């Protein structure tokens, strides 16, 4: 597929929102609360940016922002900033 469709964006928004909500509720590795807070804030901002671009029908930048948000979600899971075990929402978890 070579187009960023509304349906594709909606799918990625839903997955990223679910992952973000799970990350916020999940337990954190000891002593990592500061990093966790920074990651969650960054993710929140990328999600907001994605929503802003989506409303403007700027699907390319919306897609980029939602993928950055999800990259941070996956990195946080890998680092133990949120202990999650959902391979549908997070890549590369053990």
Secondary structure, 3 states (H helix, E strand, C coil): CCCCCHHHHHHHHHHHHHHHHHHHHCCCCCCCHHHHHHHHHHHHHHHHHHHHHHHCCCHHHHHHHHHHHHHHHHHHHHHCCCCCCCCCCCCCCC
